[in-house]
Amino acid sequence: MPLNQARLLEGKVLAQKIQERIKTEIETLTSQGAPRPGLLALQASEDPASGWYIGQQEKLAAKLGIYFERIGSEKIREAGDLIQNLKQHSGKHDGKFHGIFVAMPLPKGFDADRVLQHLDEKQDVEGIHPASLGLIVLRRARLIPPTAYAALNLIEWAARESGTELRGRKAVIVGQSAIVGRPLQMLLGERRVTTLVCNTGTSASDLQRLVAEGDIVVGCAGQPGLIKGSWIREGAVVIDVGTTDVGGKLAGDIEFEEAAKRASFITPVPGGVGPLTVTMLMQNLMHAYKWQRGIPA
């Protein structure tokens, strides 16, 4: 594709299509006498980003016809309170909550591993339970971390729009977190994409060389401007997961202006992966709902 013609991958466009499908599905289920899908959000900290994300969940739940409740830090003052809420609501597949969201990071002094032991894997809409990640490794993924899920959907959307197959392509993922880089590596591998993950051990020279070889480049390190736009291979699909506050504005991991001159498809920051993430959490909720009720996915 000629320079200066990169197409924007705006998450809201794909999110709208998925939301319409979810809403229709819920209307059909409830018209047949099935209960509404329900989501419980547990927020132990006062982290503003977590509060914003839960607010987005509440808004989207209302739009889609999903029952939603939030229990915040005013009622969860210590780890025992959080565990008690999980014991009360987790594992009850005939109850009103088919999905439970535990906001991360947890406050200082909370043991995340201990807390997650009390979350039923079938209600893990954030895909952070060890069993959820284990199923991805075993190629039997059910509930996928929403950010990785959003990135995957945008990559597949770009492939459909361009009429190209993912099989045989080379992807370079910069960042190795358990909720984006690692699961995305395995999910792309299932689609027979040759995938390389760069981390803090990757030298600057190797990072530049490897990024330049990628048909697909994903930035998810949380370091603004880490990936230079001039490194991007012409025609590459560029997915920027980074959202770091820099002077009151969100900045991605990839230099957008220069990368957009070379890429065939690129996500803006903001407006790319972010708007799709909460929608993929709701898609997970529907997967969880069906899993619990024995409905084929």
RALIN-V472259 format. One record per residue. N is the residue number from 1. PSI is psi as a letter, one per 20 degrees, with the letter a starting at -180 (none if undefined). OMEGA is omega in degrees with one decimal (NA if undefined). Layout:
# RALIN-V472259
N,PSI,OMEGA
N,PSI,OMEGA
This chain:
# RALIN-V472259
1,p,-179.0
2,q,179.1
3,q,176.4
4,j,179.3
5,k,177.7
6,p,176.6
7,p,179.7
8,p,171.2
9,n,-177.9
10,o,-174.9
11,h,-176.4
12,h,-179.4
13,g,178.7
14,h,179.6
15,g,-178.8
16,g,180.0
17,g,-179.9
18,h,178.8
19,g,178.6
20,g,178.9
21,g,179.7
22,g,-178.6
23,g,178.7
24,g,-179.9
25,g,179.3
26,g,178.7
27,h,178.9
28,g,-178.8
29,g,-177.6
30,h,177.5
31,h,178.4
32,j,176.7
33,j,178.5
34,q,179.2
35,q,174.7
36,q,171.0
37,q,-178.3
38,q,-178.7
39,p,175.8
40,p,176.9
41,p,179.2
42,o,-178.2
43,o,-178.3
44,h,-177.2
45,r,175.4
46,k,-180.0
47,p,-177.1
48,h,-178.9
49,g,178.1
50,g,178.9
51,g,178.7
52,g,-177.9
53,g,178.4
54,h,175.6
55,h,176.8
56,h,176.7
57,g,-178.7
58,g,179.4
59,g,-177.6
60,h,177.6
61,g,178.8
62,h,-179.5
63,h,-174.0
64,i,-177.2
65,k,-179.6
66,p,176.0
67,p,-175.0
68,p,171.8
69,q,176.5
70,p,171.4
71,o,-171.9
72,a,-174.6
73,i,177.2
74,h,178.2
75,i,179.1
76,n,-174.0
77,i,179.4
78,r,-175.8
79,h,-180.0
80,h,178.1
81,g,179.9
82,g,179.2
83,h,178.8
84,g,177.1
85,h,178.1
86,g,178.0
87,h,-177.7
88,h,-171.0
89,i,-175.5
90,p,177.2
91,i,179.6
92,n,-173.1
93,i,176.0
94,j,179.9
95,a,-175.6
96,i,-179.2
97,o,178.7
98,i,176.9
99,q,177.2
100,p,178.0
101,p,175.9
102,o,-175.3
103,p,176.5
104,q,1.0
105,q,175.8
106,q,178.8
107,r,177.5
108,p,-179.9
109,i,176.6
110,p,178.2
111,o,-175.2
112,g,-179.6
113,g,179.9
114,g,179.5
115,g,-175.1
116,i,175.4
117,h,-176.8
118,j,177.2
119,p,178.3
120,p,-177.4
121,h,-179.1
122,i,178.3
123,j,-173.5
124,m,-174.8
125,i,179.1
126,i,176.2
127,k,-175.9
128,i,177.8
129,q,178.4
130,h,179.6
131,h,178.9
132,g,179.2
133,h,178.2
134,h,178.7
135,h,175.9
136,g,179.0
137,h,-177.6
138,j,180.0
139,k,177.0
140,k,-173.4
141,p,175.3
142,g,-178.9
143,o,-171.7
144,p,175.4
145,p,-170.4
146,h,-179.5
147,g,175.9
148,h,179.1
149,g,178.9
150,g,179.1
151,g,179.2
152,g,-179.6
153,h,178.2
154,h,176.6
155,g,179.2
156,h,177.5
157,g,178.8
158,h,179.4
159,g,178.7
160,g,-177.6
161,h,-178.3
162,i,179.8
163,k,179.5
164,q,177.4
165,q,174.5
166,h,-178.7
167,p,178.2
168,i,178.5
169,r,178.6
170,p,178.7
171,p,176.0
172,o,-179.9
173,p,-179.3
174,n,-175.5
175,p,-170.0
176,k,-177.9
177,q,-178.4
178,i,-177.2
179,i,176.5
180,f,-171.2
181,g,-176.5
182,g,178.8
183,h,-179.9
184,h,176.5
185,g,-177.9
186,h,-179.4
187,g,176.7
188,h,177.0
189,h,176.8
190,h,-179.5
191,j,177.0
192,k,170.1
193,p,175.3
194,o,-169.8
195,p,178.5
196,p,178.6
197,p,175.2
198,q,-178.7
199,a,-176.7
200,i,176.9
201,i,-179.6
202,p,-179.2
203,q,-179.6
204,g,-179.0
205,h,177.8
206,h,179.9
207,g,179.0
208,g,-178.0
209,g,-176.4
210,g,177.9
211,g,-178.4
212,i,179.1
213,i,-172.1
214,p,169.2
215,h,177.0
216,p,177.8
217,p,179.4
218,p,176.0
219,o,180.0
220,l,-178.7
221,i,-177.5
222,k,178.4
223,o,-175.6
224,p,175.8
225,j,-179.3
226,g,-176.7
227,o,-177.0
228,q,-178.8
229,h,-178.9
230,i,179.1
231,h,-172.0
232,p,177.9
233,q,-179.9
234,p,179.8
235,j,-178.5
236,q,171.8
237,p,-173.1
238,p,-179.6
239,o,-178.4
240,o,-179.2
241,i,-175.4
242,p,175.2
243,n,-179.7
244,p,178.7
245,o,177.5
246,o,-179.6
247,k,178.4
248,j,177.7
249,q,178.3
250,p,179.1
251,q,179.2
252,r,179.3
253,i,-172.6
254,p,176.9
255,o,-169.0
256,g,-171.5
257,g,-178.6
258,h,179.3
259,h,-178.0
260,h,177.7
261,i,-173.6
262,h,-175.1
263,q,171.3
264,h,176.0
265,q,-179.4
266,q,176.3
267,p,173.7
268,r,173.2
269,o,-2.7
270,r,174.2
271,i,-178.7
272,e,-177.6
273,h,-174.1
274,g,-177.8
275,i,-178.5
276,h,-172.6
277,g,-178.3
278,h,176.1
279,h,178.5
280,h,173.4
281,g,177.8
282,h,174.2
283,g,174.4
284,g,178.9
285,g,179.1
286,h,175.4
287,g,179.8
288,g,179.1
289,g,-178.6
290,g,179.0
291,g,-177.7
292,h,-176.4
293,j,176.9
294,k,179.4
295,p,179.3
296,p,-178.3
297,none,NA
